[in-house]
Amino acid sequence: MDFLGAWKTIVNMANGIIAALPNLLLAFLIFLGFYFIGKRTNGIVRTMTEKRQRPRHAGVIVGRLAQRSVIIAGILVVLTIIFPSFQPVDLIQRLGIVSVAIRFAFHDMFQNFLAGILLLLTGPFHVDDEISIDKYEGTVEDIQTRATTLRTYDGRRIVIPNSNLFTNSVTVYTAFRMREVQYELIIDYDEDIREVKRLLMEALNTIEEVLQEPTAEVLVTGLVDGGIVLHIFCWTKLLHQAQLLRLQDSVLTTLKDTLVANNIQLSMQTQKILLETIRASKNGLQAEQTPVIDITHMP
């Protein structure tokens, strides 16, 4: 056995390691520097995200991405120091070919991931907001990098891909501090419109949840066969669906009591049914109209 050759190989390897020790030490120190810079970047991104009133988990995700980007850059610098022949451009080119194949294979996943990052950064809605998209409506439970989960009003969970939320129109019901609610009444033509409007305004002002500013309005929006159409507009600080349903109950109950107390009649719609009977005569068949039957009912 050629022990002398093996020994020379070991000696050459040891000499190479000893010669590379300064570069290894320098590479280690540089990597530590990039590592601490990455951690610091993570903290800065989280702080900036909180100052811009973004969701907390948005700062966590974006901060981690920034930290990992800095660490990857540090690894490339370290490899260049240890292996002088190594060129990051060559690695990027090789990774580019691989990334094309990966992008085609995981197109939807990457699309949802990027859309999730943009949603977290731009913040069009947040956790606990009530939104609707397409046929789905509910409360935002969580915003992840792949999908957003909604809790519907009847207790179901809907998982919506972030790409859908990013490319389609989304209605955010709780985006502002106030919401306008509308109701409709149809009163009889014989009623005094101005008096009815005054009474309805006084009734609205007695409801605590209805804001005094902006003021409520009662407007005539139509004249129909059944009567005079009144639209009631008022503002409230209640934003969520359950709260608005309770407000609707309170408003309509109060308005109904006011109308009854002042003997104001709501519109009564009448349908006329004309009946015809056929009887035989010397001149042939003849149609004979019977009296009109009125069927009156509430709108």
C-alpha positions in Angstrom: 0.0 0.0 0.0 1.2 3.5 -0.9 1.1 5.1 2.6 3.5 7.8 1.4 1.0 9.0 -1.2 -1.9 9.0 1.2 0.2 10.9 3.7 1.1 13.6 1.1 -2.6 14.0 0.3 -3.5 14.5 3.9 -0.6 16.9 4.4 -1.7 18.9 1.3 -5.3 19.0 2.6 -4.1 20.2 6.0 -1.9 22.9 4.4 -4.9 24.0 2.2 -7.1 24.3 5.3 -4.4 26.2 7.2 -3.9 28.5 4.2 -7.7 29.0 4.0 -8.1 29.7 7.7 -7.9 33.6 7.3 -10.6 33.4 4.5 -12.7 31.1 6.6 -12.4 33.3 9.7 -13.2 36.4 7.5 -16.2 34.6 5.9 -17.5 33.6 9.4 -17.3 37.1 10.7 -19.0 38.5 7.6 -21.8 35.9 7.9 -22.3 36.9 11.5 -22.5 40.5 10.4 -25.1 39.7 7.8 -27.0 37.6 10.4 -27.3 40.4 12.9 -28.1 42.9 10.2 -30.9 40.6 9.1 -32.3 40.4 12.7 -32.1 44.2 13.0 -33.8 44.6 9.6 -36.6 42.3 10.9 -37.1 44.5 13.9 -37.1 47.7 11.9 -39.7 46.3 9.4 -42.0 45.2 12.2 -41.7 48.6 13.9 -42.5 50.5 10.6 -45.4 48.2 10.0 -46.9 48.9 13.4 -46.4 52.6 12.9 -48.4 52.4 9.7 -51.2 50.6 11.5 -50.8 47.4 9.6 -51.8 44.1 11.1 -49.2 42.6 13.5 -48.8 39.4 11.5 -48.1 41.5 8.4 -45.0 42.8 10.1 -44.0 39.4 11.2 -44.2 37.9 7.7 -42.6 40.8 5.9 -39.9 41.1 8.6 -39.0 37.5 8.2 -38.8 37.8 4.4 -36.4 40.8 4.8 -34.3 39.0 7.3 -33.9 35.9 5.1 -33.1 38.0 2.1 -30.2 39.6 4.0 -29.0 36.2 5.2 -29.1 34.8 1.6 -27.0 37.8 0.4 -24.5 37.1 3.2 -24.2 33.4 2.2 -23.4 34.5 -1.4 -20.7 36.8 -0.1 -19.3 34.1 2.1 -19.1 31.6 -0.8 -17.3 34.2 -2.9 -14.7 34.6 -0.2 -14.2 30.9 0.5 -14.2 29.9 -3.2 -12.7 32.7 -5.2 -13.8 31.0 -8.5 -17.4 31.1 -7.4 -19.5 33.7 -9.1 -23.0 34.5 -7.8 -24.1 35.3 -11.3 -23.5 31.7 -12.4 -25.6 30.5 -9.5 -28.4 32.9 -10.2 -28.4 31.8 -13.9 -28.6 28.2 -12.9 -31.3 28.9 -10.4 -33.2 30.9 -13.0 -33.6 27.9 -15.2 -34.8 25.8 -12.2 -37.1 28.7 -11.1 -38.9 28.7 -14.5 -39.8 25.0 -14.1 -40.8 25.6 -10.5 -42.9 28.7 -11.4 -44.9 26.7 -14.0 -45.4 23.8 -11.6 -46.5 26.0 -8.7 -48.0 28.9 -10.6 -51.1 29.3 -8.4 -49.2 28.9 -5.2 -46.7 31.7 -6.1 -49.6 33.9 -7.3 -51.5 33.5 -4.0 -48.3 34.0 -2.0 -47.4 37.3 -3.8 -51.0 38.5 -3.6 -51.0 37.7 0.2 -47.9 39.7 0.7 -49.4 42.7 -1.2 -52.6 42.4 0.8 -50.7 42.5 4.0 -48.6 45.5 2.9 -51.4 47.6 1.5 -54.0 46.6 4.1 -57.3 47.2 2.2 -58.9 45.2 5.1 -57.9 43.7 8.4 -58.8 40.9 10.7 -62.3 41.4 12.2 -63.4 43.5 9.3 -66.6 42.5 7.6 -66.3 42.1 3.8 -68.0 40.7 0.8 -66.6 39.3 -2.4 -68.6 37.6 -5.1 -71.3 35.6 -3.3 -69.4 35.4 0.0 -69.8 37.7 2.9 -68.6 37.6 6.5 -65.9 38.5 9.1 -62.2 38.2 8.3 -60.7 35.6 10.6 -57.2 35.4 9.3 -55.0 36.7 6.5 -52.3 34.3 5.6 -49.8 34.3 2.7 -51.8 31.8 0.7 -55.5 32.4 1.6 -57.8 34.5 3.7 -60.5 32.9 5.9 -64.0 34.4 6.4 -66.5 33.5 9.1 -70.0 33.9 7.6 -72.9 35.3 9.6 -74.4 31.9 9.9 -71.3 30.3 11.3 -69.5 28.8 8.2 -65.8 29.2 7.3 -64.9 30.2 3.8 -61.3 30.0 2.6 -60.7 32.4 -0.3 -57.4 32.3 -2.3 -55.6 35.7 -2.0 -55.3 36.0 -5.8 -59.1 36.3 -5.9 -59.1 39.0 -3.3 -56.4 40.9 -5.0 -57.9 40.8 -8.5 -61.6 41.1 -7.7 -63.7 43.9 -6.2 -64.0 43.6 -2.4 -66.6 45.5 -0.3 -65.4 46.4 3.2 -68.3 47.2 5.4 -66.3 48.2 8.4 -63.7 50.4 6.7 -64.9 53.7 8.2 -66.2 54.9 11.6 -69.8 55.4 10.5 -72.3 53.8 8.2 -75.5 55.0 6.6 -78.6 52.9 6.8 -81.8 53.3 4.7 -85.4 52.3 5.2 -88.5 52.8 3.0 -92.1 53.6 3.9 -95.1 54.1 1.6 -97.8 56.3 3.1 -101.3 57.0 1.9 -102.0 59.9 -0.6 -104.3 61.5 1.9 -101.6 62.0 4.5 -99.9 65.4 5.1 -96.3 64.7 3.8 -94.7 67.5 5.8 -96.3 66.5 9.0 -95.4 62.9 8.5 -91.8 63.8 7.8 -91.6 66.0 11.0 -93.0 63.2 13.1 -90.6 60.6 11.6 -87.6 62.9 12.2 -88.6 63.4 15.9 -88.9 59.7 16.3 -85.5 59.1 14.8 -83.9 61.6 17.2 -85.1 59.5 20.1 -83.1 56.5 19.1 -79.7 56.5 20.8 -77.8 54.7 18.1 -78.9 57.1 15.4 -76.3 60.0 15.1 -77.4 63.6 15.4 -74.6 64.6 13.0 -74.8 63.9 10.1 -78.5 64.5 10.5 -81.1 62.0 9.5 -83.2 62.7 6.4 -86.7 61.7 5.3 -87.1 62.3 1.6 -89.9 61.7 -0.9 -88.5 59.5 -3.6 -91.5 58.5 -5.6 -95.2 58.6 -6.3 -96.6 55.2 -7.1 -100.1 53.7 -7.4 -100.0 52.6 -3.8 -99.1 55.9 -2.3 -96.1 58.2 -1.5 -92.7 56.6 -1.2 -90.6 57.9 1.7 -86.9 57.0 2.1 -85.3 57.4 5.5 -81.5 58.0 5.7 -79.6 58.0 9.0 -76.1 57.5 10.2 -74.8 55.2 13.0 -71.5 54.2 14.5 -72.7 50.6 14.6 -70.7 48.8 11.9 -71.3 45.0 12.2 -74.1 43.1 10.7 -75.6 41.9 14.0 -75.6 45.4 15.4 -77.3 46.8 12.2 -80.0 44.2 12.4 -80.8 45.2 16.0 -80.8 48.9 15.0 -83.2 48.1 12.1 -85.5 46.4 14.6 -85.4 49.4 16.9 -85.9 52.0 14.1 -88.8 50.2 12.4 -90.5 49.5 15.7 -90.2 53.2 16.8 -91.5 54.5 13.4 -94.4 52.1 13.4 -95.4 53.2 17.0 -95.2 56.8 15.9 -97.4 56.3 12.8 -100.0 54.4 14.9 -100.0 57.0 17.7 -100.7 59.7 15.2 -103.2 57.8 13.1 -101.1 57.9 10.0 -102.1 55.3 7.4 -99.6 53.3 5.4 -100.4 52.7 1.8 -103.0 50.0 1.0 -102.6 48.5 -2.4 -105.8 47.4 -4.2 -106.0 44.8 -6.9 -109.1 44.8 -9.0 -110.3 41.4 -10.4 -112.9 41.5 -13.2 -114.9 38.3 -13.6 -116.7 37.5 -16.8 -119.4 34.9 -17.2 -120.5 33.4 -20.5 -124.3 32.9 -21.0 -126.3 31.7 -24.0 -128.8 33.9 -25.8 -130.8 33.9 -28.9 -128.0 35.9 -30.6 -125.3 33.4 -29.5 -122.8 33.4 -26.7 -122.5 36.7 -24.8 -120.0 37.8 -22.1 -121.4 39.4 -19.0 -119.2 41.3 -16.5 -119.7 40.7 -12.9 -119.1 43.5 -10.3 -115.5 44.3 -9.5 -114.0 42.6 -6.5 -111.4 44.7 -4.6 -108.7 42.9 -2.7 -106.8 45.2 -0.5 -103.5 44.4 1.2 -100.4 46.0 2.7 -97.4 46.5 0.4 
